[in-house]
Amino acid sequence: MRQIIAKKVALLTALTGLFWLFAIYPQYSSAQALPQQLTLKDAEAMALRNHPLLQAAIYEAEAATQVTREQKSAYYPTATGSLTGAGAISGSRIAAGYLNNPSVYNRESNGVEVHQLITDFGRTSNLVGSAKLGAKAASESAQQTQQDVLLAVNRAYYGVLRAQAVLKVAQETVKARQILADQVTTLEKNKLKSMLDVSFAEVNLAQAQLLLVQAQNDRKAADADLANTLGLANPQPFDLGEEPLPDAPPADPTDLIAQALQSRPDLASARFSHEAALRYARAERDLWMPTVSATGAAGLTPAYEAPITDRYAAAGINVNIPIFNGFLFSARHQEANLRAQVADQNIRDLADRIGRDVRTAWLDAGTAYQRLNVTAQFLKQAGVALDLAQGRYKLGLSSMVELSQAELNLTVAQIDDTSAKYDFQIQSAVLAYQTGRLQ
C-alpha cells in the first residue's frame, strides 16, 4: 500500500514539474535575448543611422545651405506694412533733435513700403558665392565625419572579434593547464613527481587564470566600444560575422597618396573653405562700391486733417556712395584677405599631413600583412615544441621549467596569431580611410 502511495506521489510530482516547466520555460526563453547577427556592413549601416556626431555634421551642412538663402534674400524686394496714428497740438512743429520734417498732423493711415536693391556692383553676388562654397565645405566636412565614424566602427568591430578570439585562447589555456596541474598533483601523491613540479604547474595555472580575467575584461571593454561607435547607449549582445582578409597593400604608396589628395573629404572641405574666403574678401572689397536701391510707398488715410489727403503714393531711387568711415572698410578687406591666406596655408599643411598619414598607414598595413606568415610559423613551431616538451617530461628527460616555457610560448603564439589577422584588417581599414576609400 505504501509503495502504491509513493508511486502516486512521485507521478503527481513529476506531472507538476512538467506543468511548471512548460508554463515557465517559454517566458524564460523569451527573456533571454539571443545575440543579434551582425556583419561589418550591418554595423556600418547602423552607425550611419544612429551616430550623434554624424547627425550633428549633417545638420551643420543643412544649416550652411540656409546661409546661402540668407545672402540671396538681398536680391528680392522687402515689403513692410504699417499702421500709423498720430495726434498733435494744432499748429505745433517739432523744433529740436536731428534734421527732420517738423510738421505733425492728426491722422490715422495704413500703407505698405517696398524696398528693392537694384545693384551693389557685385558685393551681394560675392556674398552668395562665398555662402555656396561654405555650404560645400560643410557638406564635405559631413562626409569626413562619416569616414571617421566608419573607421571607428571597423576598429571596434575587429576589436571585438580579436578580444573574443583571445578570450577563447585564454579559456583553452586555463583548461589545458588545469588538466596538467591535476595530473602532476596525482603523480606527486604517488611519489612519481616532486612538489616543485606541482608548484610550477600551479603557477602556470594561475598565470592562465590571470590571462583569462584580463581577456574577459578586454571583451567587455570591446563590446562597450562597439556600442558607442554604433550610437547605442548601452552594450548589446552581438554575434559578429567574420570578414574575409583584404588584399595585400601595393608595393609603392605613390598612387595611394595621389588618390588621397583627390578623394579626401577633409581636403576638399579645406579647398572649398579657401575659395569661400576668397569670395568673401572680394565682397569686402566691394563695400567701397555705390549701392543703388529703389523705394516705393502707398497707402490710405481714413482719418486726416488738411493738408493731408485720403491716400498717398511715392517712389524714389537712392544711391549711397561711401566716402569715409575711419578706414573700416579697408580694415575689413585686409582682414578677409589675410584669412584667405590662412586658409591657403592650411590646405598646404593638410596635404602634407595626408601624404605622411597615407605613407604611415601603408607601412603599418604592410607590416601587419607580413606578420600573418610570421605568426603562423611561430604558432606551428610553438605547437611542435610543446609536443616535444610534453614527451620529454613524461619520459623524465626534462624538467617542469622546460614544459612551462613551452606552454607559455604556445599561448603567446596563439594570441599573436589571432591578433595578427584582425590587426591586418584594422590596418587595411585605416589605409582605406587615409586614402578616402572607406565606404
Secondary structure as GFF3:
##gff-version 3
##sequence-region A 1 439
A	DSSP	alpha_helix	2	31	.	.	.	ID=ss1
A	DSSP	beta_strand	36	38	.	.	.	ID=ss2
A	DSSP	alpha_helix	40	50	.	.	.	ID=ss3
A	DSSP	alpha_helix	52	72	.	.	.	ID=ss4
A	DSSP	three_ten_helix	73	75	.	.	.	ID=ss5
A	DSSP	beta_strand	78	86	.	.	.	ID=ss6
A	DSSP	beta_strand	107	119	.	.	.	ID=ss7
A	DSSP	alpha_helix	123	189	.	.	.	ID=ss8
A	DSSP	alpha_helix	195	229	.	.	.	ID=ss9
A	DSSP	beta_strand	238	240	.	.	.	ID=ss10
A	DSSP	alpha_helix	254	263	.	.	.	ID=ss11
A	DSSP	alpha_helix	265	285	.	.	.	ID=ss12
A	DSSP	three_ten_helix	286	288	.	.	.	ID=ss13
A	DSSP	beta_strand	291	304	.	.	.	ID=ss14
A	DSSP	beta_strand	311	320	.	.	.	ID=ss15
A	DSSP	alpha_helix	328	394	.	.	.	ID=ss16
A	DSSP	alpha_helix	400	434	.	.	.	ID=ss17
###
